[in-house]
Structures are given as structure tokens and as C-alpha cells.
Amino acid sequence: MTLIMEHTTKGAAFTELVLETFRLNGLLLAAGDRLGADIGLTSARWQVMGALAETSRTVPQIARQMGLTRQGAQRTVNVLLTEGLVEQRPNPDHKRAMLIGLTAEGRRRLEQVSNRQIQWANGLGAAVNAADMRTVLRVARALRTELEGS
């Protein structure tokens, strides 16, 4: 018979937070899919395009910035390339790793869905105390930093 260890108080709280984060993530992805559905943007496409809002990046850079696997980012980039929402550009720092950048149409759609997100976030954000949200954000960032170091 295998002995199952018991959580510490902090370990139990962390586990509850992880489970709630999984639930919240699913709801956020579904909401993102709804926000971009009529303009052909899923949450995954929107996420990759958001990484390109300020500058062109390589696929590994997109993956790192957005917490994706390189393979997942590459699959999404491939779809966006075929739809004409991103384009490949030469990378002066690396011969094989092309830079990915938004096309004019990609930028237009990203701006459109971003404006929708602002309205949605303002409405949803009004339901929760701003100081509480900042506390949750600090905790999430601290946990992410801890996980990145392990």
C-alpha cells in the first residue's frame, strides 16, 4: 500500500489556487474565442499575434514571451501565415530563424479584438476590488518566477 503524503497548509492553499487557475484559464480561453470569433481569431491566434504587437519576433521568442511550447507557437504561426495575418521576414541575427511580423490585415484584426477586450475587461474588472486584483497579480507573478527558476 502506498502512503499518500499530506499537504502543508500552504501546499493545500497552493493546490486550490492551481485548480482555480485551471478553471479560470478555461473560461478565459472560451471568452477570448467568443471575442474574436467573427473576425477569425481564436484565443491561441490572438495570443501569438499579441506577442507581435510591438515588434517582430522569432517563433521561440513568441513561445517564451507567451508561455507556450515552441511547437504550439509554430503551429499557430503556420495557420496565421496561411491566413495572411503574419509574414516571415529575414532575421539579421540568425539565418534560419525567421522573424514573424504582423501584416496590415493582422494588425487591423488585432486592434479590433483588442478594443473589444478593453470593453470586456473594463466591465468584468468593475466587479472586483482593484486592490484585490493587484494582490492576486503579485502572487501569480511570484509563483511564475519561482516556477521559472525550477
N, C-alpha and C positions, 0 to 999 in steps of 0.2 A: 504494500500500500504506500502511495506517495503522500508525503506530508505537504500540505499546502501552507505556505507562509502567510502571515497576516500583514496587512498594510499598517504602516505607522499612520498617525493622524494626518500628517502632511502628504503621505503617499496616497491615502484614501481621497483626500481633497484633490490632489493632482489627477487621480484616475477619474473622478467625477468631472473635472474640468475637461479632460481629454474626451470623454464620452459626449459631453455637451457641445464641445467644439466640433466633433464629427457630425452631430445633428445639425448644428448651425451651418456648417460648411455645405451640407446637402441642400439646405433651404436657400443659402446664398447663391449656390450654383443654379438652382432652379429659377430664382428671381432674376439672376443675370441672363439666363436663357430667355426668359419672358421679355426682358427689357430690349433685347436685341433681335428677337425672333423675326420681326417683319423686315429687318434690313440684313438678314442673313448672318447675324453674329451670335454664336454660342458663347457661353462663358469662357470656354477654352480659347476661342479665336480672339475674343475681346482681351483676355489676359495677355496673350502674346503680342497683340497689337499695342496694348498699353505699355509694354516694355520698350516699344519703338517710338513712343510719342515724342521723346526729346531728341533721340539720336539713333542712328543705325547701329546694330549690334550683330555679333555672330550668334549662331544658334546656341552654343554653350553659354554665352553671356546672357542670353534671354532666359535660358533654363535656370542659371544661378540666381538671377535677379528675381524671378517669379517662383522659385522653389519647385521647379519642375524637373523631371528627368530630361536628359538631353534627347533621348529617343522620342519622348512625348512632345517636346518643343519642336523637334524636327518634323514629326507627323503633322502638327498643326501648321507649321510654316509651309509645308508642301501643299496643304489644302489652300492656304491663303495665296500662295504663288499661282496656283491654277485658277483661282478666282480673281486674280489681278489686284488684290488688296495690298500685297507686298511685292517687292522686287529684290533681286540679288544685285549687289554692287561689288566691284573689286575692293579688296582689303589691302591697303598699302603695308600693313603689318604682317600679313600672312597670305601666302599664295593660294592655299587650298581652302581656308576658312573664309568664305564669302561673307560680306556684310549684308544684313537684311534690313531693308528700309520700307517705310510706308509709301505707297503710291498716292497720287492725289485722291483717288477714289477711296483708298484705305483711310487716309486722313479725314476725309469727309464723313465716312461712316463712324470712325472713332469719335469724332467731335459730336456727332448726332447722338450716339449711345451715351457718351459722357455727360451731355446735357440732361438726358433722361435720368442718369444715375444721380446727378446732383439734386434734382427734384425729389427722387425716391429717397435718397439719403437724408435730405432735409426733413421730409415728412416722418420717416422712421426714427431719425435721431431726436425728434421733438418728444418722443415717448419715453426717453430715458435721460436721467440726470447726466449732464456733461462731465461732471467730476467723476462719477462712477465709470463712465466710458474711458476716461483718461487712466483711471486705476487699472481697469482691465487691459488696456493697451500696454501699460508699463509691465504688467505681469506677463502678458503674451510675449513681449519683446525680451524680457529676462529669460523666459523659458526657451525661446528660439535661440538666443545667444548661448545658453547652456547646451542645447542640443547640437548646435553647430560646432561647439568645441569638443564634443564627444565622438 
